[in-house]
């Protein structure tokens, strides 16, 4: 069911004081506008923007039946629970695909050079042995060398080819810190806080990745996160998320204060 809200100063004064921005048009939401509130990320949209999105946001179609009130902005302090993902700094598609292409080229080069070397070795040793001993021994040696080449290629592909691994020592952990009203980034023992009131906009995308690009792990998604601050900074991270881990990210979005514009970059 689509829950629409026609904004009125007398009944929605707290919401209007937040000076929310429509994520699609970039226009300020004011009295007299008709809006809907995404049930997942609590972003407010003009009804026209919601229809433009096809009536869906954050991979769902639910909208809030009531506009969030001011007291909902105060988050209850609780122990920090970092998201169970190993985040890497930077944008996935701007960086990781290039890294993946380099890994692909490297692997292809090694396989080609290795194949040429083994073929030369196969021909020389097979004909030499066959000429000096027996053609049967030469053929057996040839089959043996081909078998060894196949085993080496299989092991190398399984262990190295087309894989981009995260190093836990270089990974960044992210948490929503309700006590300090901030989003915290932790790497090793160093922690950085970005206050809620410093966040101008939060963008994210959650895209399904085939096993070819996701280290052969089924049901994998790439989560990209970009935070723009009032100091004109852009903080970008990405990670690989399995299907059963997506609810952790949904909960993270739900607990963000409503004053932060959240955009789902499909």
C-alpha positions as protocol buffer text, in pm:
chain_id: "A"
residue {
  index: 1
  type: UNK
  ca { x: 0 y: 0 z: 0 }
}
residue {
  index: 2
  type: UNK
  ca { x: 125 y: 347 z: -92 }
}
residue {
  index: 3
  type: UNK
  ca { x: 123 y: 581 z: 210 }
}
residue {
  index: 4
  type: UNK
  ca { x: 119 y: 946 z: 96 }
}
residue {
  index: 5
  type: UNK
  ca { x: 159 y: 1245 z: 327 }
}
residue {
  index: 6
  type: UNK
  ca { x: 42 y: 1597 z: 240 }
}
residue {
  index: 7
  type: UNK
  ca { x: 268 y: 1821 z: 447 }
}
residue {
  index: 8
  type: UNK
  ca { x: 107 y: 2078 z: 672 }
}
residue {
  index: 9
  type: UNK
  ca { x: 288 y: 2312 z: 911 }
}
residue {
  index: 10
  type: UNK
  ca { x: 43 y: 2252 z: 1195 }
}
residue {
  index: 11
  type: UNK
  ca { x: 86 y: 1872 z: 1197 }
}
residue {
  index: 12
  type: UNK
  ca { x: 428 y: 1820 z: 1041 }
}
residue {
  index: 13
  type: UNK
  ca { x: 630 y: 2106 z: 1188 }
}
residue {
  index: 14
  type: UNK
  ca { x: 905 y: 1878 z: 1328 }
}
residue {
  index: 15
  type: UNK
  ca { x: 951 y: 1709 z: 992 }
}
residue {
  index: 16
  type: UNK
  ca { x: 956 y: 2040 z: 801 }
}
residue {
  index: 17
  type: UNK
  ca { x: 1224 y: 2175 z: 1037 }
}
residue {
  index: 18
  type: UNK
  ca { x: 1456 y: 1899 z: 914 }
}
residue {
  index: 19
  type: UNK
  ca { x: 1462 y: 2069 z: 572 }
}
residue {
  index: 20
  type: UNK
  ca { x: 1477 y: 1737 z: 388 }
}
residue {
  index: 21
  type: UNK
  ca { x: 1582 y: 1720 z: 22 }
}
residue {
  index: 22
  type: UNK
  ca { x: 1418 y: 1503 z: -242 }
}
residue {
  index: 23
  type: UNK
  ca { x: 1697 y: 1263 z: -355 }
}
residue {
  index: 24
  type: UNK
  ca { x: 1580 y: 1261 z: -718 }
}
residue {
  index: 25
  type: UNK
  ca { x: 1512 y: 1629 z: -793 }
}
residue {
  index: 26
  type: UNK
  ca { x: 1742 y: 1781 z: -529 }
}
residue {
  index: 27
  type: UNK
  ca { x: 1462 y: 2022 z: -430 }
}
residue {
  index: 28
  type: UNK
  ca { x: 1380 y: 2116 z: -74 }
}
residue {
  index: 29
  type: UNK
  ca { x: 1069 y: 1949 z: 69 }
}
residue {
  index: 30
  type: UNK
  ca { x: 831 y: 2214 z: 202 }
}
residue {
  index: 31
  type: UNK
  ca { x: 477 y: 2266 z: 328 }
}
residue {
  index: 32
  type: UNK
  ca { x: 213 y: 2176 z: 71 }
}
residue {
  index: 33
  type: UNK
  ca { x: 420 y: 1901 z: -91 }
}
residue {
  index: 34
  type: UNK
  ca { x: 298 y: 1542 z: -100 }
}
residue {
  index: 35
  type: UNK
  ca { x: 568 y: 1292 z: -3 }
}
residue {
  index: 36
  type: UNK
  ca { x: 627 y: 926 z: 74 }
}
residue {
  index: 37
  type: UNK
  ca { x: 882 y: 785 z: 320 }
}
residue {
  index: 38
  type: UNK
  ca { x: 1086 y: 478 z: 224 }
}
residue {
  index: 39
  type: UNK
  ca { x: 1029 y: 215 z: 493 }
}
residue {
  index: 40
  type: UNK
  ca { x: 1389 y: 87 z: 470 }
}
residue {
  index: 41
  type: UNK
  ca { x: 1614 y: 396 z: 467 }
}
residue {
  index: 42
  type: UNK
  ca { x: 1353 y: 657 z: 578 }
}
residue {
  index: 43
  type: UNK
  ca { x: 1435 y: 884 z: 283 }
}
residue {
  index: 44
  type: UNK
  ca { x: 1155 y: 1125 z: 183 }
}
residue {
  index: 45
  type: UNK
  ca { x: 1047 y: 1150 z: -181 }
}
residue {
  index: 46
  type: UNK
  ca { x: 802 y: 1367 z: -370 }
}
residue {
  index: 47
  type: UNK
  ca { x: 519 y: 1146 z: -490 }
}
residue {
  index: 48
  type: UNK
  ca { x: 633 y: 1216 z: -848 }
}
residue {
  index: 49
  type: UNK
  ca { x: 988 y: 1100 z: -764 }
}
residue {
  index: 50
  type: UNK
  ca { x: 853 y: 783 z: -606 }
}
residue {
  index: 51
  type: UNK
  ca { x: 652 y: 708 z: -918 }
}
residue {
  index: 52
  type: UNK
  ca { x: 961 y: 781 z: -1129 }
}
residue {
  index: 53
  type: UNK
  ca { x: 1146 y: 511 z: -931 }
}
residue {
  index: 54
  type: UNK
  ca { x: 867 y: 269 z: -1011 }
}
residue {
  index: 55
  type: UNK
  ca { x: 737 y: 267 z: -655 }
}
residue {
  index: 56
  type: UNK
  ca { x: 1042 y: 90 z: -519 }
}
residue {
  index: 57
  type: UNK
  ca { x: 1354 y: 186 z: -321 }
}
residue {
  index: 58
  type: UNK
  ca { x: 1613 y: -12 z: -124 }
}
residue {
  index: 59
  type: UNK
  ca { x: 1491 y: -323 z: -307 }
}
residue {
  index: 60
  type: UNK
  ca { x: 1143 y: -301 z: -152 }
}
residue {
  index: 61
  type: UNK
  ca { x: 809 y: -123 z: -208 }
}
residue {
  index: 62
  type: UNK
  ca { x: 697 y: -42 z: 147 }
}
residue {
  index: 63
  type: UNK
  ca { x: 641 y: 317 z: 266 }
}
residue {
  index: 64
  type: UNK
  ca { x: 583 y: 446 z: 618 }
}
residue {
  index: 65
  type: UNK
  ca { x: 224 y: 506 z: 722 }
}
residue {
  index: 66
  type: UNK
  ca { x: 337 y: 782 z: 960 }
}
residue {
  index: 67
  type: UNK
  ca { x: 599 y: 1053 z: 924 }
}
residue {
  index: 68
  type: UNK
  ca { x: 891 y: 1007 z: 1167 }
}
residue {
  index: 69
  type: UNK
  ca { x: 868 y: 1238 z: 1466 }
}
residue {
  index: 70
  type: UNK
  ca { x: 1152 y: 1432 z: 1624 }
}
residue {
  index: 71
  type: UNK
  ca { x: 1207 y: 1198 z: 1917 }
}
residue {
  index: 72
  type: UNK
  ca { x: 1298 y: 922 z: 1672 }
}
residue {
  index: 73
  type: UNK
  ca { x: 1615 y: 1113 z: 1591 }
}
residue {
  index: 74
  type: UNK
  ca { x: 1763 y: 1033 z: 1931 }
}
residue {
  index: 75
  type: UNK
  ca { x: 1934 y: 698 z: 1901 }
}
residue {
  index: 76
  type: UNK
  ca { x: 1976 y: 484 z: 2211 }
}
residue {
  index: 77
  type: UNK
  ca { x: 2340 y: 422 z: 2297 }
}
residue {
  index: 78
  type: UNK
  ca { x: 2449 y: 59 z: 2276 }
}
residue {
  index: 79
  type: UNK
  ca { x: 2774 y: -136 z: 2245 }
}
residue {
  index: 80
  type: UNK
  ca { x: 2942 y: -90 z: 1911 }
}
residue {
  index: 81
  type: UNK
  ca { x: 2866 y: -371 z: 1668 }
}
residue {
  index: 82
  type: UNK
  ca { x: 3086 y: -339 z: 1361 }
}
residue {
  index: 83
  type: UNK
  ca { x: 2942 y: -459 z: 1033 }
}
residue {
  index: 84
  type: UNK
  ca { x: 3072 y: -811 z: 960 }
}
residue {
  index: 85
  type: UNK
  ca { x: 3231 y: -706 z: 631 }
}
residue {
  index: 86
  type: UNK
  ca { x: 3594 y: -639 z: 542 }
}
residue {
  index: 87
  type: UNK
  ca { x: 3565 y: -301 z: 368 }
}
residue {
  index: 88
  type: UNK
  ca { x: 3828 y: -182 z: 122 }
}
residue {
  index: 89
  type: UNK
  ca { x: 3887 y: 185 z: 56 }
}
residue {
  index: 90
  type: UNK
  ca { x: 3786 y: 322 z: -282 }
}
residue {
  index: 91
  type: UNK
  ca { x: 3518 y: 258 z: -542 }
}
residue {
  index: 92
  type: UNK
  ca { x: 3477 y: -103 z: -657 }
}
residue {
  index: 93
  type: UNK
  ca { x: 3408 y: -44 z: -1023 }
}
residue {
  index: 94
  type: UNK
  ca { x: 3670 y: 229 z: -1057 }
}
residue {
  index: 95
  type: UNK
  ca { x: 3944 y: 27 z: -892 }
}
residue {
  index: 96
  type: UNK
  ca { x: 3864 y: -341 z: -853 }
}
residue {
  index: 97
  type: UNK
  ca { x: 3773 y: -408 z: -1214 }
}
residue {
  index: 98
  type: UNK
  ca { x: 4109 y: -265 z: -1321 }
}
residue {
  index: 99
  type: UNK
  ca { x: 4277 y: -479 z: -1057 }
}
residue {
  index: 100
  type: UNK
  ca { x: 4082 y: -780 z: -1182 }
}
residue {
  index: 101
  type: UNK
  ca { x: 4188 y: -706 z: -1539 }
}
residue {
  index: 102
  type: UNK
  ca { x: 4554 y: -690 z: -1431 }
}
residue {
  index: 103
  type: UNK
  ca { x: 4516 y: -1022 z: -1252 }
}
residue {
  index: 104
  type: UNK
  ca { x: 4353 y: -1171 z: -1562 }
}
residue {
  index: 105
  type: UNK
  ca { x: 4634 y: -1047 z: -1788 }
}
residue {
  index: 106
  type: UNK
  ca { x: 4899 y: -1171 z: -1545 }
}
residue {
  index: 107
  type: UNK
  ca { x: 4740 y: -1514 z: -1524 }
}
residue {
  index: 108
  type: UNK
  ca { x: 4696 y: -1539 z: -1900 }
}
residue {
  index: 109
  type: UNK
  ca { x: 5062 y: -1449 z: -1957 }
}
residue {
  index: 110
  type: UNK
  ca { x: 5183 y: -1708 z: -1707 }
}
residue {
  index: 111
  type: UNK
  ca { x: 4960 y: -1975 z: -1859 }
}
residue {
  index: 112
  type: UNK
  ca { x: 5078 y: -1897 z: -2214 }
}
residue {
  index: 113
  type: UNK
  ca { x: 5450 y: -1890 z: -2126 }
}
residue {
  index: 114
  type: UNK
  ca { x: 5414 y: -2201 z: -1914 }
}
residue {
  index: 115
  type: UNK
  ca { x: 5231 y: -2378 z: -2194 }
}
residue {
  index: 116
  type: UNK
  ca { x: 5498 y: -2287 z: -2451 }
}
residue {
  index: 117
  type: UNK
  ca { x: 5776 y: -2405 z: -2216 }
}
residue {
  index: 118
  type: UNK
  ca { x: 5606 y: -2737 z: -2148 }
}
residue {
  index: 119
  type: UNK
  ca { x: 5530 y: -2793 z: -2517 }
}
residue {
  index: 120
  type: UNK
  ca { x: 5896 y: -2739 z: -2606 }
}
residue {
  index: 121
  type: UNK
  ca { x: 6002 y: -2968 z: -2324 }
}
residue {
  index: 122
  type: UNK
  ca { x: 5743 y: -3223 z: -2434 }
}
residue {
  index: 123
  type: UNK
  ca { x: 5857 y: -3227 z: -2796 }
}
residue {
  index: 124
  type: UNK
  ca { x: 6230 y: -3233 z: -2719 }
}
residue {
  index: 125
  type: UNK
  ca { x: 6219 y: -3496 z: -2445 }
}
residue {
  index: 126
  type: UNK
  ca { x: 5965 y: -3717 z: -2623 }
}
residue {
  index: 127
  type: UNK
  ca { x: 6147 y: -3729 z: -2955 }
}
residue {
  index: 128
  type: UNK
  ca { x: 6488 y: -3756 z: -2788 }
}
residue {
  index: 129
  type: UNK
  ca { x: 6380 y: -4042 z: -2565 }
}
residue {
  index: 130
  type: UNK
  ca { x: 6189 y: -4206 z: -2848 }
}
residue {
  index: 131
  type: UNK
  ca { x: 6488 y: -4182 z: -3079 }
}
residue {
  index: 132
  type: UNK
  ca { x: 6741 y: -4310 z: -2826 }
}
residue {
  index: 133
  type: UNK
  ca { x: 6533 y: -4576 z: -2652 }
}
residue {
  index: 134
  type: UNK
  ca { x: 6188 y: -4675 z: -2767 }
}
residue {
  index: 135
  type: UNK
  ca { x: 5889 y: -4489 z: -2916 }
}
residue {
  index: 136
  type: UNK
  ca { x: 5675 y: -4637 z: -2637 }
}
residue {
  index: 137
  type: UNK
  ca { x: 5890 y: -4474 z: -2369 }
}
residue {
  index: 138
  type: UNK
  ca { x: 5873 y: -4146 z: -2561 }
}
residue {
  index: 139
  type: UNK
  ca { x: 5494 y: -4161 z: -2575 }
}
residue {
  index: 140
  type: UNK
  ca { x: 5468 y: -4247 z: -2204 }
}
residue {
  index: 141
  type: UNK
  ca { x: 5693 y: -3955 z: -2115 }
}
residue {
  index: 142
  type: UNK
  ca { x: 5479 y: -3726 z: -2330 }
}
residue {
  index: 143
  type: UNK
  ca { x: 5157 y: -3832 z: -2154 }
}
residue {
  index: 144
  type: UNK
  ca { x: 5328 y: -3792 z: -1815 }
}
residue {
  index: 145
  type: UNK
  ca { x: 5441 y: -3437 z: -1895 }
}
residue {
  index: 146
  type: UNK
  ca { x: 5094 y: -3343 z: -2020 }
}
residue {
  index: 147
  type: UNK
  ca { x: 4942 y: -3477 z: -1698 }
}
residue {
  index: 148
  type: UNK
  ca { x: 5183 y: -3273 z: -1485 }
}
residue {
  index: 149
  type: UNK
  ca { x: 5104 y: -2962 z: -1690 }
}
residue {
  index: 150
  type: UNK
  ca { x: 4730 y: -3015 z: -1639 }
}
residue {
  index: 151
  type: UNK
  ca { x: 4769 y: -3060 z: -1262 }
}
residue {
  index: 152
  type: UNK
  ca { x: 4983 y: -2747 z: -1228 }
}
residue {
  index: 153
  type: UNK
  ca { x: 4738 y: -2542 z: -1435 }
}
residue {
  index: 154
  type: UNK
  ca { x: 4442 y: -2662 z: -1229 }
}
residue {
  index: 155
  type: UNK
  ca { x: 4612 y: -2586 z: -896 }
}
residue {
  index: 156
  type: UNK
  ca { x: 4724 y: -2241 z: -1010 }
}
residue {
  index: 157
  type: UNK
  ca { x: 4379 y: -2148 z: -1141 }
}
residue {
  index: 158
  type: UNK
  ca { x: 4215 y: -2260 z: -817 }
}
residue {
  index: 159
  type: UNK
  ca { x: 4459 y: -2078 z: -591 }
}
residue {
  index: 160
  type: UNK
  ca { x: 4545 y: -1764 z: -785 }
}
residue {
  index: 161
  type: UNK
  ca { x: 4352 y: -1694 z: -1102 }
}
residue {
  index: 162
  type: UNK
  ca { x: 4091 y: -1420 z: -1114 }
}
residue {
  index: 163
  type: UNK
  ca { x: 4080 y: -1377 z: -736 }
}
residue {
  index: 164
  type: UNK
  ca { x: 4103 y: -1050 z: -544 }
}
residue {
  index: 165
  type: UNK
  ca { x: 4151 y: -1122 z: -176 }
}
residue {
  index: 166
  type: UNK
  ca { x: 4102 y: -888 z: 117 }
}
residue {
  index: 167
  type: UNK
  ca { x: 4381 y: -866 z: 371 }
}
residue {
  index: 168
  type: UNK
  ca { x: 4229 y: -844 z: 723 }
}
residue {
  index: 169
  type: UNK
  ca { x: 4526 y: -633 z: 835 }
}
residue {
  index: 170
  type: UNK
  ca { x: 4447 y: -374 z: 568 }
}
residue {
  index: 171
  type: UNK
  ca { x: 4069 y: -396 z: 595 }
}
residue {
  index: 172
  type: UNK
  ca { x: 3843 y: -126 z: 741 }
}
residue {
  index: 173
  type: UNK
  ca { x: 3554 y: -197 z: 976 }
}
residue {
  index: 174
  type: UNK
  ca { x: 3251 y: 34 z: 987 }
}
residue {
  index: 175
  type: UNK
  ca { x: 3001 y: 89 z: 1267 }
}
residue {
  index: 176
  type: UNK
  ca { x: 2717 y: 323 z: 1350 }
}
residue {
  index: 177
  type: UNK
  ca { x: 2806 y: 488 z: 1682 }
}
residue {
  index: 178
  type: UNK
  ca { x: 2481 y: 604 z: 1844 }
}
residue {
  index: 179
  type: UNK
  ca { x: 2655 y: 729 z: 2159 }
}
residue {
  index: 180
  type: UNK
  ca { x: 2875 y: 975 z: 1969 }
}
residue {
  index: 181
  type: UNK
  ca { x: 2620 y: 1030 z: 1690 }
}
residue {
  index: 182
  type: UNK
  ca { x: 2866 y: 930 z: 1421 }
}
residue {
  index: 183
  type: UNK
  ca { x: 2977 y: 669 z: 1172 }
}
residue {
  index: 184
  type: UNK
  ca { x: 3312 y: 522 z: 1275 }
}
residue {
  index: 185
  type: UNK
  ca { x: 3583 y: 371 z: 1056 }
}
residue {
  index: 186
  type: UNK
  ca { x: 3838 y: 143 z: 1220 }
}
residue {
  index: 187
  type: UNK
  ca { x: 4157 y: 6 z: 1069 }
}
residue {
  index: 188
  type: UNK
  ca { x: 4397 y: -176 z: 1299 }
}
residue {
  index: 189
  type: UNK
  ca { x: 4389 y: 37 z: 1616 }
}
residue {
  index: 190
  type: UNK
  ca { x: 4311 y: 366 z: 1441 }
}
residue {
  index: 191
  type: UNK
  ca { x: 3952 y: 489 z: 1447 }
}
residue {
  index: 192
  type: UNK
  ca { x: 3798 y: 786 z: 1262 }
}
residue {
  index: 193
  type: UNK
  ca { x: 3459 y: 938 z: 1344 }
}
residue {
  index: 194
  type: UNK
  ca { x: 3236 y: 1124 z: 1101 }
}
residue {
  index: 195
  type: UNK
  ca { x: 2962 y: 1305 z: 1293 }
}
residue {
  index: 196
  type: UNK
  ca { x: 2606 y: 1277 z: 1169 }
}
residue {
  index: 197
  type: UNK
  ca { x: 2576 y: 1654 z: 1137 }
}
residue {
  index: 198
  type: UNK
  ca { x: 2888 y: 1654 z: 914 }
}
residue {
  index: 199
  type: UNK
  ca { x: 2733 y: 1410 z: 665 }
}
residue {
  index: 200
  type: UNK
  ca { x: 2580 y: 1585 z: 368 }
}
residue {
  index: 201
  type: UNK
  ca { x: 2472 y: 1272 z: 180 }
}
residue {
  index: 202
  type: UNK
  ca { x: 2519 y: 895 z: 186 }
}
residue {
  index: 203
  type: UNK
  ca { x: 2513 y: 695 z: -137 }
}
residue {
  index: 204
  type: UNK
  ca { x: 2529 y: 319 z: -167 }
}
residue {
  index: 205
  type: UNK
  ca { x: 2475 y: 44 z: -421 }
}
residue {
  index: 206
  type: UNK
  ca { x: 2426 y: -328 z: -372 }
}
residue {
  index: 207
  type: UNK
  ca { x: 2487 y: -516 z: -695 }
}
residue {
  index: 208
  type: UNK
  ca { x: 2477 y: -888 z: -757 }
}
residue {
  index: 209
  type: UNK
  ca { x: 2802 y: -1029 z: -892 }
}
residue {
  index: 210
  type: UNK
  ca { x: 2833 y: -1353 z: -1085 }
}
residue {
  index: 211
  type: UNK
  ca { x: 3073 y: -1615 z: -953 }
}
residue {
  index: 212
  type: UNK
  ca { x: 3318 y: -1524 z: -1230 }
}
residue {
  index: 213
  type: UNK
  ca { x: 3388 y: -1189 z: -1062 }
}
residue {
  index: 214
  type: UNK
  ca { x: 3312 y: -1272 z: -699 }
}
residue {
  index: 215
  type: UNK
  ca { x: 3583 y: -1527 z: -618 }
}
residue {
  index: 216
  type: UNK
  ca { x: 3350 y: -1809 z: -719 }
}
residue {
  index: 217
  type: UNK
  ca { x: 3128 y: -1758 z: -413 }
}
residue {
  index: 218
  type: UNK
  ca { x: 2758 y: -1802 z: -482 }
}
residue {
  index: 219
  type: UNK
  ca { x: 2502 y: -1533 z: -395 }
}
residue {
  index: 220
  type: UNK
  ca { x: 2766 y: -1260 z: -369 }
}
residue {
  index: 221
  type: UNK
  ca { x: 2695 y: -889 z: -389 }
}
residue {
  index: 222
  type: UNK
  ca { x: 2925 y: -588 z: -409 }
}
residue {
  index: 223
  type: UNK
  ca { x: 2834 y: -317 z: -160 }
}
residue {
  index: 224
  type: UNK
  ca { x: 2971 y: 27 z: -250 }
}
residue {
  index: 225
  type: UNK
  ca { x: 2946 y: 314 z: -2 }
}
residue {
  index: 226
  type: UNK
  ca { x: 3017 y: 684 z: -55 }
}
residue {
  index: 227
  type: UNK
  ca { x: 2972 y: 953 z: 210 }
}
residue {
  index: 228
  type: UNK
  ca { x: 2984 y: 1322 z: 121 }
}
residue {
  index: 229
  type: UNK
  ca { x: 3057 y: 1559 z: 408 }
}
residue {
  index: 230
  type: UNK
  ca { x: 2995 y: 1928 z: 465 }
}
residue {
  index: 231
  type: UNK
  ca { x: 3372 y: 1976 z: 434 }
}
residue {
  index: 232
  type: UNK
  ca { x: 3348 y: 1874 z: 66 }
}
residue {
  index: 233
  type: UNK
  ca { x: 3504 y: 1534 z: 134 }
}
residue {
  index: 234
  type: UNK
  ca { x: 3402 y: 1205 z: -25 }
}
residue {
  index: 235
  type: UNK
  ca { x: 3467 y: 886 z: 167 }
}
residue {
  index: 236
  type: UNK
  ca { x: 3437 y: 570 z: -44 }
}
residue {
  index: 237
  type: UNK
  ca { x: 3449 y: 204 z: 60 }
}
residue {
  index: 238
  type: UNK
  ca { x: 3338 y: -125 z: -90 }
}
residue {
  index: 239
  type: UNK
  ca { x: 3307 y: -486 z: 20 }
}
residue {
  index: 240
  type: UNK
  ca { x: 3172 y: -823 z: -85 }
}
residue {
  index: 241
  type: UNK
  ca { x: 2849 y: -925 z: 90 }
}
residue {
  index: 242
  type: UNK
  ca { x: 2683 y: -1265 z: 89 }
}
residue {
  index: 243
  type: UNK
  ca { x: 2307 y: -1294 z: 62 }
}
residue {
  index: 244
  type: UNK
  ca { x: 2260 y: -1386 z: 429 }
}
residue {
  index: 245
  type: UNK
  ca { x: 2463 y: -1080 z: 536 }
}
residue {
  index: 246
  type: UNK
  ca { x: 2246 y: -822 z: 358 }
}
residue {
  index: 247
  type: UNK
  ca { x: 2014 y: -778 z: 662 }
}
residue {
  index: 248
  type: UNK
  ca { x: 2311 y: -636 z: 856 }
}
residue {
  index: 249
  type: UNK
  ca { x: 2339 y: -357 z: 599 }
}
residue {
  index: 250
  type: UNK
  ca { x: 1962 y: -298 z: 598 }
}
residue {
  index: 251
  type: UNK
  ca { x: 1970 y: -260 z: 977 }
}
residue {
  index: 252
  type: UNK
  ca { x: 2259 y: -13 z: 945 }
}
residue {
  index: 253
  type: UNK
  ca { x: 2051 y: 204 z: 711 }
}
residue {
  index: 254
  type: UNK
  ca { x: 1741 y: 184 z: 931 }
}
residue {
  index: 255
  type: UNK
  ca { x: 1933 y: 310 z: 1235 }
}
residue {
  index: 256
  type: UNK
  ca { x: 2072 y: 616 z: 1057 }
}
residue {
  index: 257
  type: UNK
  ca { x: 1907 y: 945 z: 1162 }
}
residue {
  index: 258
  type: UNK
  ca { x: 1639 y: 1067 z: 924 }
}
residue {
  index: 259
  type: UNK
  ca { x: 1825 y: 1393 z: 866 }
}
residue {
  index: 260
  type: UNK
  ca { x: 2086 y: 1213 z: 649 }
}
residue {
  index: 261
  type: UNK
  ca { x: 1978 y: 1181 z: 283 }
}
residue {
  index: 262
  type: UNK
  ca { x: 2034 y: 820 z: 176 }
}
residue {
  index: 263
  type: UNK
  ca { x: 2051 y: 747 z: -197 }
}
residue {
  index: 264
  type: UNK
  ca { x: 2038 y: 400 z: -346 }
}
residue {
  index: 265
  type: UNK
  ca { x: 2254 y: 410 z: -660 }
}
residue {
  index: 266
  type: UNK
  ca { x: 2109 y: 131 z: -873 }
}
